Amino acid sequence: MPARRPVRAARGERADRGQVAVEFVGMVPLILLLVAAVWECVLIGYAFSLAGNAADEAARAGAVHGGGACDAAARRHVGDAWDMGVECGEAGNVYKATVKLNLPVFFPGLDIGVPITGEGGSAKEEED
């Protein structure tokens, strides 16, 4: 009597053929979308951090040296790829700076026009 192959093995091997490839092709777009969403969140967080730091540095420089130094200090702490606006001015005994960066999409320079604002202040000082 000849040995018989199990029925499941004979039909199952052919029915499952290519299943991994189909699942892989189906999951790749979802994985790429997830990676892009995480990257965008990281970039937005970095933009908030960058705007806040630039505003703090600008306010500190403006408190000592005045308005021109305020703008220059903010631009020195933010790369050229970012679209940026700087506002500096005195408010009583405090020198305030506001830095606005546009919300980046996937990399700095490509933005949708939504501003991210960082504000900083420093007590005014007299330079000798």
Secondary structure as UniProt FT lines:
FT   HELIX           7..15
FT   TURN            17..18
FT   HELIX           19..65
FT   HELIX           67..76
FT   TURN            80..81
FT   STRAND          84..91
FT   TURN            92..93
FT   STRAND          94..104
FT   TURN            108..109
FT   STRAND          111..123
//
